[in-house]
Amino acid sequence: MSEKKHFVHPYIPNSEPDVKAEMLKEIGVKDIEELFEDIPESLRYRKEMKLPKPLLSEMELKAHFERLLSKNKTCKENISFLGGGCYNHYVPAICDEINGRAEFLTAYAGEPYEDHGRFHSLFEYESLMAEMLDFDVVNVPTYDWTQAASTSIRMAGRLTKRSEVLVSEIVSPDRFDAIKNYIEPVMKITKVNHNMITGLMDLEDLKKKINPEVAAIYFENPSYFGIIENQGEIISEIAHKNGSLSIVGTDPISLGLLKPPSQYGADIACGDIQGLGIHMYYGGATGGFISCRDEEKIIMEFPSRLFGITKTAVEGEWGFDDVAYNRTSFAHRENGKEFIGTASALWGITAGAYLALMGPKGMQELDQHILQKSLYAIKKITAVKGAKLRFTSSQFKEFVIDFTGSGKKVQEINKALLAKGIFGGKDLSYEFPQLQNCALYCITELVSKEDIDKLAETLNEII
């Protein structure tokens, strides 16, 4: 009887029998099955996996993946009006150049074995973000906005020793669910209604739901619908009168024009830096920021890393290193307030390069550009019969269009738009049942006047 041939996978060197045997010998295991003995038999897959045959040459493999990738419909060959958390902003060439440098681009979490300026670069990022946010302290980026919001709420719970948070009902449903999952072991989450005409938070509902157990009120400005929440000061005042914290989620791109949260009473601001010189990459690269004023009691609740500047033993030289390292789970391990590990430090360096390039004037001009184009887009789209603006409040970058009067579903409209090379607005029917036939449109600096005109003309044809 012939011996069964061992299959050696060309992409997996450890599948070679001699290599595998040497590894098992080194760890003192006779058979690979010993490593899996704790897994119940009912959970073990004993059949042969139906994998495609491996392509042996690099040339074949490259051609195969190029064929697969050619099926994608990207924002390079299509006009995009999609937003909802990941945005098609322009990425200056210098951002890619800097985040690709060997001293920053490493295999794991931006953690080189030696520091070649990474701490310094991240300190500069924190400083630039702090200036824009009008706060004193900004963390090294965590995973994304959702993580930053969740951690901010947990921080509020620890600071106030309370167990409930009030959250605006018009945050991204995905973000709300993740926040709920993250805080529920120790806190209760309660939604606050919004006004169905203006899109602003319903202050009467907020006043009804505020109570002595509320650690914080969390709302976003601009909101998920792009609405500028002009009641920020009132919301923060309601929070503070109750001994609660005011936490504001914000898109930093908007701060070239809008007041930073610190100026309408926020104790903690958080959000995502994806729009600051970072490509979309199939839904993100993302990086969450958390910021606050220089108050030790708040700072000591940050679980993430903070880099600061200090004098060194050499006259005239400065050093950059962790601030209050003993706050983190690196120091406390399993006894830490929250776990912090792999993060998005590289994107902090990228965002720092973007902010340094743009400067305050550049950010202001960018926001004016986006705002003007958004107003033009609203005017053109709402001139189409059967399309109207859903909310009456001022909006930035994103806005909701109601197509109920057209007699068509957003899904139908978007399918017809795609056939013309246009990504229409995000269908909100699934996330918000009360917004049937409504779509969330996004305008960035990469959308031209001609693009908006083409959208309006195509909508006229479809509807």
C-alpha positions in Angstrom: 0.0 0.0 0.0 1.5 3.3 -1.0 2.1 5.9 1.7 -0.2 8.9 1.6 1.5 12.0 0.2 1.8 15.0 2.4 0.5 18.2 0.9 2.8 21.1 1.1 1.0 24.4 0.5 3.2 26.9 -1.4 2.0 29.8 0.8 2.5 28.0 4.1 6.1 27.0 4.7 5.2 25.2 8.0 3.1 22.7 6.0 6.4 21.0 4.8 6.6 17.7 6.8 10.2 18.1 8.0 9.7 21.6 9.1 6.5 20.6 10.9 8.2 17.7 12.6 11.1 19.9 13.8 8.7 22.4 15.3 6.7 19.7 17.1 10.0 18.2 18.4 11.1 21.6 19.7 7.9 22.1 21.8 7.8 18.5 23.0 4.7 17.4 21.1 4.5 14.1 19.2 1.5 15.0 17.0 -0.4 18.1 16.0 -3.6 16.7 17.4 -2.2 17.1 20.9 -2.3 20.9 20.5 -6.1 20.7 19.8 -7.1 18.2 22.4 -9.0 20.8 24.5 -11.4 21.5 21.6 -14.5 19.2 21.8 -14.8 16.7 19.0 -18.2 18.2 18.1 -16.5 21.4 17.2 -13.7 19.8 15.1 -13.9 19.8 11.3 -12.6 16.4 10.0 -13.4 16.8 6.4 -11.0 18.1 3.7 -11.5 21.9 3.2 -12.7 22.8 -0.2 -10.0 25.3 -1.0 -9.2 26.4 -4.6 -5.9 25.0 -6.0 -3.0 27.3 -5.2 -1.5 29.3 -8.0 2.1 28.4 -8.0 3.7 31.4 -9.7 3.7 35.0 -8.6 2.7 36.0 -12.1 -0.4 33.8 -12.1 -1.3 34.9 -8.6 -1.0 38.6 -9.4 -3.1 38.2 -12.6 -5.8 36.4 -10.6 -6.1 39.1 -8.0 -6.1 41.8 -10.6 -9.1 40.1 -12.2 -10.9 40.0 -8.8 -10.0 43.7 -8.0 -11.2 44.8 -11.4 -14.8 43.9 -10.3 -14.7 46.7 -7.6 -16.5 49.9 -8.3 -14.5 52.7 -6.7 -14.7 56.4 -6.2 -12.0 56.9 -8.8 -14.2 55.9 -11.8 -17.5 56.8 -10.2 -18.9 60.0 -8.6 -19.5 59.4 -4.9 -22.1 61.0 -2.6 -21.6 58.4 0.2 -20.6 59.3 3.7 -22.0 58.0 7.0 -18.7 57.6 8.8 -16.1 57.1 6.1 -15.4 60.0 3.8 -13.8 60.6 0.4 -11.6 63.6 1.3 -8.5 64.5 -0.7 -5.3 62.9 0.6 -2.2 65.1 0.0 0.8 63.1 -1.4 2.9 64.1 1.6 0.6 62.1 3.9 1.3 58.8 2.1 5.0 59.7 1.9 5.4 60.3 5.6 3.3 57.3 6.8 5.3 55.0 4.5 8.6 56.0 6.0 10.5 53.1 7.6 10.8 54.7 11.0 7.0 54.9 11.2 5.6 52.1 9.1 6.2 48.9 11.1 4.7 45.4 11.3 2.9 45.9 14.5 1.0 48.9 15.9 3.6 51.5 15.0 5.9 50.0 17.7 9.5 49.9 16.4 12.2 48.4 18.6 13.9 51.8 18.7 12.2 55.1 18.6 13.2 57.2 15.6 11.0 60.2 16.2 7.7 58.5 16.6 7.0 59.8 20.1 8.0 63.3 18.9 5.7 63.0 15.8 2.7 61.8 17.9 3.3 64.6 20.4 3.1 67.1 17.5 -0.1 65.4 16.3 -1.6 65.7 19.8 -0.6 69.4 19.9 -2.2 70.2 16.6 -5.4 68.4 17.4 -5.5 70.1 20.8 -5.2 73.5 19.2 -8.1 72.7 16.8 -10.2 71.3 19.6 -9.3 74.1 22.0 -8.5 71.4 24.6 -5.2 70.7 26.4 -5.0 66.9 26.2 -5.4 64.5 23.2 -4.6 60.8 23.3 -2.5 58.7 20.9 -5.3 57.4 18.5 -7.3 54.5 19.5 -9.1 52.2 17.1 -11.9 54.4 15.8 -14.7 56.9 16.8 -16.8 54.1 18.3 -13.9 53.0 20.6 -13.2 56.7 21.5 -16.9 57.3 22.3 -17.2 54.1 24.3 -14.1 54.8 26.3 -15.2 58.5 26.9 -18.4 57.2 28.4 -16.6 54.6 30.6 -14.3 57.4 31.8 -17.4 59.5 32.8 -18.8 56.5 34.7 -15.6 56.1 36.6 -15.3 59.9 37.3 -18.9 60.3 38.6 -19.4 56.8 40.0 -22.7 56.6 38.2 -24.2 53.9 36.0 -26.3 55.5 33.2 -25.5 57.4 30.0 -28.0 59.4 27.8 -27.2 59.1 24.1 -28.8 61.0 21.2 -30.9 58.5 19.2 -29.4 59.8 15.9 -25.8 58.5 16.3 -24.9 55.8 13.8 -26.8 52.6 14.7 -23.6 50.6 14.3 -21.8 52.9 16.7 -24.7 52.8 19.2 -24.7 49.0 19.2 -21.0 48.9 19.8 -21.1 51.5 22.6 -23.9 49.5 24.2 -21.9 46.3 24.0 -18.8 48.0 25.4 -20.4 49.8 28.4 -23.3 47.4 29.3 -21.3 45.4 31.8 -21.2 48.4 34.1 -23.6 51.0 32.6 -27.1 51.4 31.3 -27.6 53.3 28.0 -30.8 55.3 27.3 -31.7 57.0 24.0 -32.8 60.7 23.9 -35.3 61.6 21.2 -34.7 64.2 18.5 -37.1 66.6 16.9 -38.5 65.0 13.7 -38.7 68.4 11.9 -35.4 70.2 12.9 -33.3 67.1 13.6 -32.1 68.7 16.9 -32.1 66.9 20.2 -35.5 67.0 22.0 -34.7 69.0 25.1 -37.9 68.2 26.8 -37.2 64.5 26.4 -33.7 65.1 27.7 -35.0 66.9 30.8 -37.4 64.0 31.5 -34.7 61.4 31.3 -31.9 63.1 33.2 -31.6 61.7 36.7 -29.1 61.3 39.6 -27.6 58.1 38.1 -26.7 59.8 34.7 -22.9 59.9 34.4 -22.9 61.8 31.0 -24.9 63.0 28.0 -23.4 62.0 24.7 -24.3 63.7 21.5 -22.6 64.4 18.1 -22.1 67.7 16.3 -22.4 67.5 13.4 -24.8 64.6 13.9 -24.9 61.4 11.9 -27.4 63.2 9.6 -25.0 66.2 9.2 -27.1 68.4 11.4 -25.3 71.2 13.3 -26.5 70.8 16.9 -26.9 74.5 17.9 -28.2 73.6 21.4 -24.8 72.4 22.6 -24.5 75.0 25.4 -28.0 74.1 26.8 -27.3 70.4 26.6 -24.0 70.8 28.5 -25.7 73.1 31.1 -28.4 70.4 31.7 -25.7 67.9 32.2 -23.6 70.0 34.6 -26.6 71.0 36.7 -27.2 67.3 37.2 -23.5 66.7 38.1 -23.1 64.8 34.8 -20.4 65.2 32.1 -21.1 66.5 28.6 -19.4 64.3 25.9 -19.4 65.5 22.3 -18.5 63.4 19.3 -17.3 65.6 16.4 -15.8 65.3 13.0 -12.5 67.3 13.2 -12.8 68.4 9.6 -15.8 70.6 10.6 -13.7 72.6 13.1 -12.3 75.0 10.6 -15.8 76.7 10.8 -17.7 75.3 13.7 -17.0 76.1 17.4 -15.0 73.3 19.0 -17.0 71.4 21.7 -14.9 72.9 24.5 -16.5 76.3 23.7 -20.1 75.0 24.4 -19.4 73.2 27.6 -18.1 69.8 26.6 -15.9 68.0 29.3 -14.7 65.4 26.8 -14.6 65.5 23.0 -14.1 62.5 20.8 -14.3 61.5 17.2 -12.4 60.0 14.2 -9.4 61.3 12.3 -10.1 59.3 9.1 -10.8 62.5 7.1 -7.4 64.0 8.0 -5.3 62.8 5.2 -6.3 59.1 5.4 -7.6 57.0 2.5 -11.0 55.2 2.8 -9.5 51.7 2.4 -12.7 49.8 2.0 -14.4 51.5 4.9 -11.4 52.8 7.0 -8.4 53.3 8.1 -9.8 54.9 11.2 -8.4 56.4 14.3 -10.3 57.6 17.4 -9.3 60.6 19.4 -10.3 61.6 23.0 -9.6 65.0 24.4 -10.2 67.1 27.5 -8.9 70.1 29.4 -5.8 69.8 31.7 -7.6 68.3 34.7 -5.7 65.6 36.4 -8.8 63.7 37.6 -10.0 63.4 33.9 -6.5 62.7 32.5 -5.9 59.8 35.0 -9.0 58.1 33.6 -7.6 57.9 30.1 -6.7 54.2 29.4 -4.8 55.1 26.2 -1.3 56.5 25.8 -0.5 60.2 26.1 2.9 61.5 24.9 4.4 64.6 26.5 7.5 66.8 26.2 10.1 67.3 28.9 13.7 68.5 29.4 16.5 66.0 29.2 19.8 65.8 31.1 21.4 67.5 28.2 21.1 71.3 28.2 18.9 72.6 25.4 17.6 69.1 24.4 14.0 67.9 24.8 12.6 64.4 25.1 9.2 62.9 24.4 7.7 60.0 26.3 4.6 58.6 28.0 2.7 60.8 30.4 1.4 59.0 33.6 2.2 55.5 32.1 0.8 53.9 35.3 -2.7 54.8 34.1 -2.6 52.1 31.3 -3.1 48.4 31.2 0.5 48.1 30.2 1.3 48.9 33.8 -1.8 47.4 35.6 -2.3 44.5 33.2 -5.5 42.6 34.1 -6.3 45.2 36.8 -6.4 48.1 34.4 -9.4 50.3 34.1 -9.7 49.3 30.4 -7.5 47.3 28.1 -5.4 49.2 25.6 -3.3 47.4 23.0 -3.0 47.5 19.3 -4.0 51.0 18.3 -3.9 53.4 15.3 -0.7 55.4 16.1 0.4 55.4 12.5 -2.7 57.3 11.5 -2.0 59.9 14.2 1.3 60.7 12.5 -0.5 60.9 9.1 -3.2 63.2 10.5 -0.4 65.3 12.1 1.2 65.7 8.7 -2.2 66.7 7.2 -2.9 69.3 9.9 0.6 70.8 9.7 0.2 71.1 5.9 -3.3 72.7 6.1 -2.9 75.1 9.0 -5.8 77.0 10.5 -6.4 79.0 7.3 -6.4 75.9 5.1 -8.9 74.1 7.4 -11.2 77.2 7.3 -11.0 77.4 3.5 -11.7 73.7 3.2 -14.8 74.0 5.4 -16.1 77.0 3.5 -15.6 75.1 0.3 -17.5 72.1 1.6 -20.3 74.2 3.1 -20.9 76.2 -0.1 -21.0 73.0 -2.2 -23.3 71.3 0.2 -25.8 74.3 0.0 -25.5 74.2 -3.8 -26.2 70.4 -3.8 -29.2 70.8 -1.6 -30.6 73.5 -3.9 -30.1 71.4 -7.0 -31.4 68.1 -5.6 -34.5 69.6 -3.9 -35.4 71.2 -7.3 -36.0 67.7 -8.6 -39.7 66.9 -8.3 -40.4 64.4 -5.5 -37.1 65.2 -3.6 -37.1 67.4 -0.5 -34.7 68.2 2.4 -35.8 66.1 5.4 -34.6 68.4 8.3 -34.8 72.1 8.6 -31.7 72.8 10.7 -28.3 74.0 9.3 -26.2 71.1 8.1 -22.5 70.5 7.3 -21.1 68.1 4.7 -24.1 65.6 5.0 -27.8 66.0 4.7 -30.9 63.8 4.4 -33.0 63.8 1.3 -36.6 62.5 1.4 -37.7 60.8 -1.8 -41.2 59.8 -0.6 -42.8 62.2 -3.1 -41.1 60.6 -6.0 -43.0 57.3 -5.6 -39.7 55.4 -5.8 -37.6 53.7 -3.2 -34.1 54.8 -2.4 -32.9 51.4 -3.4 -34.4 51.8 -6.9 -33.0 55.3 -7.3 -29.5 54.2 -6.2 -29.5 51.3 -8.6 -30.4 53.6 -11.5 -27.7 56.1 -10.4 -25.1 53.4 -10.3 -25.8 52.5 -13.9 -24.8 56.1 -14.7 -21.6 55.9 -12.7 -22.9 57.6 -9.5 -22.9 56.3 -5.9 -26.1 57.8 -4.5 -26.8 58.7 -0.9 -26.8 56.0 1.8 -30.3 54.4 2.2 -31.5 55.1 5.8 -34.6 53.0 5.5 -32.9 50.0 7.3 -31.3 51.9 10.1 -34.1 54.3 10.9 -37.6 52.9 10.0 -39.1 56.3 10.6 -37.0 57.6 7.6 -38.4 55.4 4.9 -37.3 56.5 1.4 -34.7 58.8 2.9 -31.0 58.9 1.8 -28.0 60.5 3.5 -26.0 62.5 1.0 -22.4 63.6 1.5 -20.4 66.4 -0.2 -16.7 66.7 0.2 -14.1 68.9 -1.6 -13.7 66.1 -4.2 -17.2 66.5 -5.4 -17.3 69.2 -8.2 -20.1 71.5 -9.3 -20.2 69.4 -12.5 -20.7 66.2 -10.4 -23.6 67.8 -8.5 -25.2 69.0 -11.8 -24.9 65.5 -13.2 -26.5 64.1 -10.1 -29.4 66.5 -10.4 -29.9 65.8 -14.1 -29.8 62.0 -13.6 -32.3 62.2 -10.7 -34.6 64.2 -13.0 -34.3 61.4 -15.6 -34.9 58.6 -13.0 -37.8 60.3 -11.1 
